[in-house]
């Protein structure tokens, strides 16, 4: 039979797994879809990444993709590599799509100060900001939160003492290829 501390530890592991403790992007389960074109979705991603990079005060060192390309130098290549993800993967009808982009900084000077500035930015911009993981419950130094918008767009930031990971998910759109 499990004792209290063992049960609490097991519950934390399950909650952490469900909440998504990985660097995988968080995607909405909403089925709303708009009419943003591919170009509009990519421009929005670029704007959001630039806003976070500026808010962190760390303009260099952000990397993404399998080749670990730098955002500041290779943004056009990185944006071109973003594929459409289905917003309704289990349905046979025409699929609205979204684009999800993740970028990471592994040498950021003060990750928790940077995450506080990003949280303040998103709150100021009117996003619905909430913790993915309750900072008090993990027992580790991690600030993992997300920002949701009514159209289904999602931003997420996961800061640890070693890195900051940003995930940007566009709202779903019927016009993802044009």
N, C-alpha and C positions, 0 to 999 in steps of 0.2 A: 504494500500500500504506500502511496506517495505521501510524503510529509509536505507541510506548507511551503517550504522553500523550494523543494523539488517541483511541486505543482506550479509555483510562481515562475520558476525558470522555464518549465515546459510551456507554459502559457505565453511567455515572452518570445520564445522561439517560434511558436505558431503565429502569433500576432506579427512578428517581424517578417515571417515568410509571406503572410497574406498581404501585408502592407507594402511589400516590394522593396526589400532592403538592397536590391541590386542597383547597378548603374543603368539598367534598362529603363527606357523612357516610360513615363506614365501616360496612358492613353485613356481618353474618356470612353465610357460605355454609352454615351448619349447617341441617339439616332437622328439628331437634327442635321440638316445639311443646307448649306448656302449655295452661292453661285460664284465663288472666287475662282479665278483662273489659276493655272499652274504658276504663271508669272506673279500674280498677286499673292499667292501663298508663299512663294519663295522670297518675295520682297518683304513680306510681313516677318518671316523668320529672320531675315537679315537685320531688319530694324530692331526686333526684340533682342537678338544676340548682341548687337552693338550697344543697346541701352544697358544691358547687364554688364557687359565688359566695361563700359564707362562707369557704371555705378560701383563696381568693385575696385576701381582705381588701378587695375592691373591690365593694361592694354595688350601686353605681349604674353605669350606662353599658352594661349588657348589652342587646343589641338582636337582634331576629330578624324574619323574615318579609319579604315584599316591601315592606311599608310601613315596615320598620325600626322596629317598635314596641319600646318598652322593657319588659324582663322585669318589673321591679319595679312598673310601672304597669299593664301590659296583659297580664299572664300568663293570665288567663281567656280572652281573645281569642286569644292565641297558641296555647294548648293546644287550643282548639276548632278551630283551623285545621289541626291535624296530621291527615294522612290516613293510612289504612292502606296499607302496602306489602306486596306479596306476598312470602312467604318462599320460594315455589317458582314463579317466574314462567313457567317453561317446561313446566308440567304442567297437565293439563286437569281433574284432580280438584279437590274443594273445597280452597281455598287458605287455609292458616294465614297470619296477618298479624302484622306488627310495626309499631310506630310509631317514627319517627326524628325527632329534634328537634335543630336546630343553633342556637346562640346565640353572638354574637360581641361582644367588647369591643375597640374600636379606640383607646381612650385610656387604657389601663391603665398605671399608673405604673411598675411593675417586673415585666414579663411573665415573666421567667425565674425570679424568686423566687416568683411566683405559681404557675408550672407545677411548681416543685419541691414546693411545699406540696400541690398536687393529687396529684402522683405519690405523695407520702408518705401522703396520705389513702387513696387507692385501695389501696395496698400494705397499709396497716394494716387496711383493711376486708376483706382477703383476696382481692382481685381478682388475676388473673394479668396483671401489668403488663409490657409490652414496647415497645420502640421501633418505630415505624413507619419512621422514618428514623434511621439511625445518626448521631447528632450530629457525629461525627468525619468522616463521609464526605461531607457536603454542602458543606463549605467556607463555609457561611453560618451565621448565628446563628438556629437554629431548634431547638425542642424539641418533637418530634411523637411522641406515644406513645399507646398504647391499653391498655384494661383489659378483659379477657374474663372472663366468668363461665361456669360449666359448663352453664348452661341456654341459652346462646347470646346473652345480653345483652352489649352492648358499649358502652363509654364511650371517647371519644377526645378528646385535647386537643392542639392545635397552637399553640404559642407562637412568635411572631417578635418582633423588636424593635418592631413596630408594632401587633400585635394578639394576642389570644388567642381561639381558636375552640374551642368545646366541642360535641361531637356525642354525643347520648344515643340509643341504640338498644335498644328493649325486646326481650325474648325473644319468639320467635314464639308465637302463641296461636291456638287454634281458635275462641275466643270473642271476636273482636275488635269486634263490634258491640253487645254487650249488657252 
